[in-house]
Amino acid sequence: MASLGKSGSYVFAAESIGLNYTKLVNKLIEVASIRYFGAPIDNEFEHRDKGDGGKLFNYITKNRDKIEDELKSWTNISSRTDDPVGLSTVLRKLDERLTKLGLKTVNELSNGSSAWTWETSGGIKEGTLLVVPIDVPGDKGGYPVPFRKEQEWLYGEGIASTRAGLTCILNALDALKSIKKLNKNKIGIFFYSDEGREMRYSSQIFRKAAEK
């Protein structure tokens, strides 16, 4: 793997959370052991950071299977760009998910047809804006590709273009909520449904949201 070269991005990312090259390689072995045999080889490299970063890291890793199940659920909802029924299904599910997290719609940054913006109670102004397409570019012709897994490869319609990003963001918000930090942060999420039309209808609202 090119990224495991000592100057690779993966190694650089590991160093930023305190894992030198040796610890990184051992951590990979430990995670593989847990995944395939159900128990770590030893606890020497257990993430010991008790700060917020460590708590978030632990939440995400402990919920890996749940996150994968949610990815499967989103992937098996077909919502190609010209499929209003599928897009409506995604929006309904998103509404339930975000409401449960305690987020609220920003009406002035939503048009109800191609763009929807949500925010934490901390608001969106001078915060972080996450941007997520909900449509899978393409027409309704042909059959959607259902979710399936082979070893650690994941297959399914829209995983690369929309579903993986959507699932990661929702579970990152879950992690923040688990440590009671979600609504203390200024976070906005901009969803749009015209990626397959090069954001023809949503781009103006996106610019307004990004300006905030």
C-alpha positions in Angstrom: 0.0 0.0 0.0 1.5 3.3 -1.1 0.0 5.2 1.8 1.9 3.0 4.3 5.2 4.4 3.1 6.8 6.4 5.9 6.0 9.6 4.1 2.5 8.5 3.2 -0.7 10.3 4.1 -2.0 7.4 6.2 1.2 7.4 8.3 1.0 11.2 8.6 -2.6 11.0 9.9 -1.6 8.3 12.4 1.2 10.4 13.8 -1.3 13.3 14.3 -3.1 11.1 16.9 0.0 9.9 18.5 0.8 6.6 16.7 4.3 6.3 15.4 5.1 3.9 12.6 5.6 0.9 14.8 2.5 1.5 16.8 0.5 2.1 13.6 1.5 -1.3 12.2 0.8 -3.0 15.5 -2.6 -1.2 15.7 -3.5 -2.6 12.2 -2.7 -6.1 13.4 -4.7 -5.6 16.5 -7.8 -4.3 14.6 -7.5 -7.3 12.2 -7.3 -9.7 15.1 -10.4 -8.2 16.7 -12.3 -8.2 13.3 -11.5 -11.8 12.4 -11.0 -13.6 15.7 -13.1 -11.5 18.1 -10.3 -10.5 20.6 -7.2 -8.4 20.5 -3.8 -9.9 20.6 -3.0 -7.8 23.6 -3.9 -4.4 25.1 -0.6 -2.7 24.7 -1.8 -0.5 21.9 -5.3 0.2 23.2 -6.3 3.8 22.6 -5.7 5.4 26.0 -6.6 9.0 25.2 -9.3 9.9 27.7 -10.0 13.3 26.1 -12.8 14.1 23.7 -10.7 12.8 20.8 -10.2 9.4 22.4 -13.9 9.2 23.4 -15.0 9.9 19.8 -12.5 7.5 18.4 -13.7 4.7 20.7 -17.4 5.4 20.0 -16.8 5.1 16.2 -14.7 1.9 16.5 -17.1 0.2 18.9 -20.0 0.9 16.6 -18.4 -0.3 13.4 -21.0 -3.0 12.7 -23.9 -0.6 13.3 -22.3 1.9 11.0 -22.0 -0.7 8.3 -25.6 -1.8 8.8 -26.7 1.8 8.4 -24.6 2.2 5.2 -26.4 -0.9 3.9 -29.8 0.6 4.7 -29.0 3.9 2.9 -27.4 2.1 -0.1 -30.5 -0.1 -0.6 -32.7 3.0 -1.0 -32.5 3.9 -4.7 -32.6 7.7 -5.3 -31.2 8.5 -8.7 -31.3 12.2 -9.7 -34.6 11.8 -11.7 -36.3 9.6 -9.1 -38.6 11.8 -7.0 -40.0 8.9 -5.1 -36.6 7.6 -4.0 -35.5 11.1 -3.1 -38.6 11.6 -1.0 -37.8 8.4 0.9 -34.3 9.5 1.6 -35.6 12.9 2.8 -38.1 11.3 5.2 -35.5 9.1 6.7 -33.1 12.0 7.0 -35.8 14.1 8.7 -36.3 11.4 11.3 -32.6 10.9 11.9 -31.7 14.5 12.2 -34.7 15.4 14.4 -33.6 12.6 16.8 -30.2 14.1 16.9 -31.7 17.4 17.9 -30.9 19.3 14.7 -33.4 21.8 13.2 -34.1 23.0 9.6 -32.8 26.4 8.5 -35.7 27.6 6.5 -34.0 30.5 4.8 -31.3 28.1 3.5 -33.7 25.5 2.2 -36.0 25.5 -0.8 -37.9 22.3 -0.2 -37.1 20.9 -3.7 -33.4 20.6 -4.2 -31.7 22.0 -1.1 -32.1 21.6 2.6 -29.9 22.9 5.4 -30.0 21.7 9.0 -28.1 23.1 12.0 -27.3 22.3 15.6 -28.6 24.5 18.4 -25.2 26.2 18.3 -26.3 27.6 14.9 -24.5 27.7 11.5 -23.0 31.2 11.7 -19.2 31.0 11.7 -19.4 27.3 12.1 -18.6 24.2 10.0 -20.7 23.4 7.0 -20.9 19.8 5.9 -22.1 19.2 2.3 -23.8 16.0 1.3 -25.6 15.0 -2.0 -28.5 12.7 -1.6 -29.1 11.8 -5.2 -27.1 9.2 -7.1 -26.2 10.7 -10.5 -27.9 8.8 -13.3 -31.3 8.0 -14.7 -33.8 5.4 -13.6 -32.9 3.0 -16.4 -31.6 -0.4 -15.3 -31.6 -2.1 -11.9 -29.9 -0.5 -8.9 -26.9 -2.4 -7.5 -27.8 -3.8 -4.0 -25.4 -3.6 -1.1 -23.1 -6.5 -0.7 -19.7 -7.2 1.0 -16.8 -9.4 0.0 -14.1 -9.5 2.7 -13.6 -5.7 3.3 -14.8 -4.6 -0.1 -18.2 -2.9 -0.1 -20.4 -2.8 -3.2 -23.7 -1.0 -3.9 -25.3 1.8 -5.8 -24.1 5.3 -4.7 -21.7 4.2 -2.0 -18.8 6.2 -3.4 -20.9 9.2 -4.6 -23.3 9.7 -1.7 -24.0 6.9 0.8 -20.6 6.5 2.4 -20.3 10.2 3.0 -23.8 10.5 4.4 -23.3 7.6 6.7 -19.9 8.9 8.0 -21.4 12.3 8.7 -24.4 11.0 10.6 -22.3 8.7 12.7 -19.8 11.5 13.5 -22.8 13.5 14.8 -23.9 10.5 16.8 -20.4 10.4 18.3 -20.5 14.1 19.2 -23.9 13.6 20.8 -22.6 10.6 22.8 -20.1 12.9 24.6 -22.6 15.8 24.9 -20.7 18.0 22.5 -23.0 18.0 19.4 -25.1 21.1 20.3 -22.2 22.9 21.7 -20.6 23.0 18.3 -21.7 25.2 15.4 -22.5 22.7 12.7 -24.6 23.0 9.6 -25.4 20.3 7.1 -26.3 21.1 3.5 -28.1 18.4 1.6 -28.9 18.7 -2.1 -30.6 16.5 -4.6 -29.2 17.7 -8.0 -25.6 16.4 -8.0 -26.6 14.7 -11.3 -27.5 18.1 -12.7 -24.3 19.8 -11.6 -26.2 21.6 -8.7 -28.2 23.6 -11.2 -31.0 24.4 -8.8 -29.2 24.2 -5.4 -26.0 26.1 -6.0 -27.4 29.5 -5.1 -28.6 28.4 -1.7 -25.3 26.5 -1.2 -23.4 29.7 -1.7 -25.6 31.5 0.9 -25.0 28.7 3.4 -21.3 28.6 2.7 -21.1 32.4 3.3 -22.4 31.9 6.8 
